[in-house]
Amino acid sequence: MATALYGREPVFTAAMDEFFEHLGAEGTRMRADWLSSTPRVPMDDASRAQPLLFAVGHALARDVMARGVRPVALLGHSVGELAAAAVADVFDLAGAARVMSARSAAMAEVSPGGLLAVAAAQDELAPYLGPAGDPAGVAVAAVNAPRHTVLAGPEPALREVERLLTQGRVPYRRVPSLQPFHCPALDSAARRFAAGFAGVPLRPPSVPIMSTRTAGIVRPGQAVDPAFWAGQLAGPVLFWPALDALLADGGYTLVEAGPGQGLSMLARRHPAVRRGRGAVIPLLPADAEGTTRVWHEALDRLAAHDPAAR
């Protein structure tokens, strides 16, 4: 979660501190949990994981941009799409803090559930899914790659799907999450979340955003519609279709601005990248070790790709 950069990288630190300050007392508690080896609130809980994923992604992007890197497009996975919206000036950081607080409040009323990452194509998993739109059933939560699909749902329906996947010898693993994101179980939460945008000024993006909700560029009318951003909470993340659409018109240097290297791993599988039409640069390590080393190596690689970067 990039804690090794806090206090060492001025732009990153300032962006994190500004976000925490806009959250008030909760921001103070969140920063303490983020920096602690024994957080008061578990880091897998949505009230911590989601705002911090947003904040770290936004702060990393701001730091890289301050060094002269200018993104030509943004693509965010799940809450990363809200970080992309903040980087693209759809809302300012004060507005982002209000939006993320509303998201956490909406999630607080969600029944326990979780996510399963399954090594299978989306159409192969149809027998394991509940009826379309059923908030009590399991649904596709993300299409991350052709054979990397995430399922989500409330307990105990998710446990039953785990049993069936095990019985069918379909490889899967639990994703660290205590809530069932991006499925019909969150329809009510998405409506509560939309109400939390009240009073937050929204603007068309200053940088094109390839949405993982639609797998298309966010249109100006969508960008200023709270329901568009809030609906993402209950809809599947179309990461691979969005990446595919982005890479259809040329090669890019893809920079992963977030914890871990999960999206970098997926992006490297794309045929365009494998053919050499793009480079993939993660800003942070795959685990907690070597944060500063990977960060500086990434900056060196970025400078080699973009002479304006420093």
N, C-alpha and C positions, 0 to 999 in steps of 0.2 A: 504493500500500500504506500510505497514511496516515502516512508518516514525518514529514511536516511538522507533524503534531500532537504528535509525541513530544517531551517536554520542555516543551511549551507548554500542553497541556491536562492538568491534574493527575490527574483520574480516569482518563482514557484511559492516561496514562503509567504510573500505578500498576498498572492491570490488566494491561498488557503486561509490566511488570517482574515482577509476581507470577507470571505464567505462565512467563516465562523462568527465574525462580529455581527453580520446581518442576521444570524440566527439567534443572537442574544444569549441568554443563560444556557439554552440548549446547545448552542455552538461551543460554549466553554466546556460543557460536559462531553460533547462529541470529540473535541480536540484532545481532552484528557484520555478518553477511551482509545482514540486512534494511536496515541503515543505510548499507551500503557501495555505492559506485557500481561496484565490481569485486568482487562476492561470491565467496567461495572455492568455494561450491557453487552451481550455476546455480539461479536462482529458479524456473524451470519444473520443476525436479526435485521429485518428491512429498515428499521429506524436508524441503524448504523451503516450497514453495508451500502444501501442505496445513496444516501447523501454523500458518503465518502467516495464512492465510485464516481459520482458526478463531480465532486470537488477536485479529486486527483486528476481526472481526465481533463477538466477545464484548466487547472493550474499548469499541467504539463504542456498543453497546447499554447497557453499564453507565454510560457517561458520560451518555447521553441520559436514562436512568432516574434518575440522580443529580440531574438538573435538574427532576425532577418529572413526567416523562412516564411513564405506566404502560401498558404494552402489554396489550391484551385478548386477543391471540393472537400466535403466532410461527409463521413459516414459513421454513424454511431450505433452500437449494439445495445438494445434495451435502454437503460437509463443513460447510456452514452449518447443516445439521440438527443436528449435534453442538454447534455454537455455541448454537443455540436450546435444546438440552437443558441446557447449562450455565447459560444465562440463566434457564431455568425451574427451576433447582436440582435437576435429575435427578441430577447429580453436582456436587461442588464443584470448584474450580479445581485442587486437588491431584489429584483423581481424573481431571480432564480432561487434565492433563499426562501421566498414566499411560496414559490411553486413546489420546491422540494419539501417544505414543511407540510404543505397540503397533501403531497403524495404520501408522506409518512403517516399523517393522520388518517388518510383513507385506508392505508394498509393495516392500521392498528385494529380495525374491525373485521379483518379477514380471518376466516377459520384456518386452522393449521393445515398445511399441505406441503408440497415441495415439487422438485423437478428431477427428471430422469434423463440423462444423456444416453441415447441409444445408437448403437452402430448399425443403423438400418435406414433405408430410404423411407421417405414420408408415406408413400403409397403402401409399403409393406406393413405399416403399423396400423392400418385401418381396423383390423380385427380386435385391436386392443383398446380402441377409443370408445367413448360414450357417444350417445346421440348428439348431433350437432347442436351447439348452443346450450347444452345441459350443464348448469353450474355445479352439479354434483358429480359430473363425470370427468374423465381424463381427456385431454385434447393436445394437439400439437402446439407447442409453445415457441419453437424456433426451428428454422431450417438453416442450419449452419454450414452444411456442405452436402453433396449428393448422398452420402451415407453417414451423416451426422445430424440426427434429429433429436430435439429435446421435447419431452412430454411433460405436462403439468396437470395437477389436479389436487383436490383436497384429500386428506386422509378420511376414511380408509380406502377409497377408490384407488389411490395411487399404490397402496400396498398390494392390492389385488392384482394390479397390472405388473408389479414387480414379480409376484408369484408366477404369473402367466409367462412373463419373459424368461424367467429362470427355467420354467418347465419347457418352454420352447427353445431353450439354449440360444437365446438372442442376447448378445453382449450388451450390457448397460452398466451405468454407475449412477449413484445419487449425486446430484449437484448440491454443494453447500448452500442451502437456502431453507428457511423455515416457513416460507409462504409460497403459494402456487401462482407464480407470475405468468402473464400472457395466455390466459385461458378464460373461459366463460365464468369461472368461479369469481373472477374479479370484475364482472360487469357492474355491479353496484358500486364497488370501490372506484371504478373509472368515472362514474357519474359524480360521485363525491369529489373526486380529484378535479374534475372540470370546473366545479363551483369554486375551487380554490384559486382559479386564475382571475377571479373578479378583482378589478383594480390594477392588474399587472399589464402595463403597456406592451403590446406585441407589434413587431415590425417584420416586414419581409426580410429574408436572409441577405446579409451583405456578402456571403460566400455561398455558392450552391451547396445544398444538402441533399444527398441521395438517401431517401428515407427507407429504413428497413421495415416500415409499416406497409408501404405501397410498392417498394422496389422501383420508385421513380423519383424524379427531382421534386422537392417540396415546392409547391406553387405559392405565389404570394397570398392568395386567398386562404390556403391551408395554414400558412404560417401565422396568420392573425386569428385563427379559429381555435379557442381553447379545447373544443371537443376533438380536434385533430390530434393534439398532443396528449390529451388525457386518454383517448381511446386506445392509444398504444399500450396502455397498461394491461388491457384485457385481450389484445389481438396478438397473433403470432409474430415473432421477429423473423423477417425474411432476409436474413443476412446474406446468404449465398445468392439469391436472385438480385439483391441490390448490388452486391459486389460484381456480379456478372454484367449487370447493366452499366455499371461505372466503367468497367474495363473493356466494354464493347467498342468504345470510340478511341482507344489508344492506351499507351502504357503510362504508368504512374509510379512514383516513389511512394509506397504506402507506409505511413508512419503510425504505429500503434501507440496511442497516448492513453495508457491505462495500466493497471496492475497485471502482471503476468504476461504471457506471450500466446495466449489461446487464439486470439484472432490472427496473429502473425502465422501461427501454424496452419490455420485454415486457409489464409490468403495464399500461402506458398503452394497449396494444392491446386490453385486455379490454373487452367491451361495457359492463359496469357502469361502468367508469372513464370510458369515452368518453361515456356518458350523464350523467356528472356525479355519479355516486353514490360517488365516492371521489377522493382526492387522492394523488399519488405524490411523495414527497420523498426524493431520494438525498442521503446525507450526505457523499459524496465526489464529485470531478469524474470525468468520463469518461476523462481521462488524467492524467498526472502534474502538470499545470499547474493552479494556482488552488485548491489543497487548502484552505487556510485561508479563502479567500473563499467557496467553496461551502459549507464547514462552517458558517460564521457565517450565511450566507443560509439554510441549512437550519434552523438553530436559531431564526432569526427566524420562519420559516414555521411551525415546530412551535409556537412560542409563540402565533402567531395562531390556530392550530387548537385549541390546548389552553392555556387561561389559567393552568393550574397549572404549566406549564413556565416556566422562567426561564433 
